[in-house]
Amino acid sequence: MTDSVRQRLRFGIWILGFAFLFGCASPTRLFTPAPLPTLGRPQGGAPTPTPAPSDTGWLSLSPGLDRREVAARFPSLGFEERLILFRVDPAYFNFRVLYAPGFPRRVSEWGAEAGARLVFNAAFFDEKDIAVGLVVSDGQVFGKSLEGFGGMFAVDAEGRPSIRSLAAQPYQPGEPLAQAVQGFPMLIYPDGSAFAKEDGARARRTVLGQDAAGRIVLVVAPHNAFTLAEFAAWLRDSDLGLTIAMNLDGGGSTGYWAGPGDAVDAFTPVPAVVAVYAKE
């Protein structure tokens, strides 16, 4: 064995010994993660997310306007829908139907333009972006009322909002309405029963209801979880105290805007929305 070979061999053994010494020393210190400091904040990272409560309860945003989030679980689907709700007292707020036939906008765009406290999608519409059913916007009447089915959200000349079944209380031409928009089906009927025709179709949903105190309740389901029959049963069995409720356009149209940090945008531009304004 030559001297050069011996030198290379000794150098290789020295390198292996060095690697073994430093690679095996203090393995617990090298591979055990550092303990997290208090308040759930990893070293140098973002705060650890706190699980959202299954029900926030009603939280007041301002006098007459409350917000709530509720988890609706679907064990058979392995999924949890998180509903967003707003409850509006007409003693503190006015409602307007904003309508631009043929010129749809996303709900966020409507919200940014309207200067309202809350905006949400409204009527079904056709391929020409014309609302299906009757629309009344600031006293101006558009379209023709649904007959024998569906419901109507309306504001009378004195500013009082109501929801009604068009089968039980048809629209009468010439009614002195300031605002109105129609939708279908009714999900809670005037007798308190719930829509029960199951079609199995799951989609995003926008629902408008009214409770015994006359408050208007918006319920938004932003994921493809509920069928209409399931949603109607959930509304009936909930603690919302709804006396009546109607379905508005859902699917890609579902959306609301309550400010830049509180919104679910529609996937599809919509030609009509309901806007909620604080009374002066």
C-alpha positions, 0 to 999 in steps of 0.5 A: 500500500502506497503512502498516498493510499494510506493518507486517503484512507486515514482521511476518509476514516477521520471524516466518517468519525467526525460525521458520526460524532456530530450526527449522533450527539444530542439526538433529542435536542436536534430532532425534538421540535422546540416547545411552543410559547404561550397563546398558541403562537409558533415561534416566528409563525402565525397564530394557531387558528382557533376553531370557530364555535358551532354557533356564535349566537346573535351578535349585534352589529348595530341597533337593529342589525344582528349577525350569526354563524351556525354550523349545520353538519352532514355526517353522511356526507362528511361535510359541515356547512357554515350558515351566515345569518343576518336579522334586520329590525325594520324599526331601524332599517329600510329596504330597497330593491335595486334592479338593472335589467340587462346589466348584471353586477356581482353582489360585491359590486352592487354592495360597493356602489349602493352605500348600504349596510347590507346587500344580498342577491334577490330574484331569479333571472333569465338568459337576458338578465331579466328578473323572473316574476315581479320586481318593484324598485322605488315604486317602479313596476317591472315584469309580471307576478308569479301565479299560484306558486312562490312568494314575495318580499314586499315593502309597502308605501309606509315602509313596512316589509313583509313576506307572503305566499303568492298562492295564499295571497296573490299579488293584485295589480295596482298594489301600492308597493314601494319595493318587491321581489319574488322567489320560489319555492316557499320554504316555510308556508303561512301555516308553519309547515315546511317545503318537503318536495325532495329533488336531491339537488344540493346547491348554494342557497339564499333564503329570506324569512320573517319572524313573529316580531316582524324582523327580516332574517337572511340566511346564506348557505354558501356551499353546495350542502343543502337540498331545498327540502333539507333547508326547509326542514332545518329552518322549521326546526331551528330556533329562528322563530320564522313564521314564513320563509321563501327561497331566492336565487341560489347556486352561482347567484348566492352572495351577500355584502356587509362590508369589505371584510364580511362578504360572500360574492356571487359567482354570477353577476346578478341584475337585482339585489335587496339593499338594507339602509340604516334609517336616519 
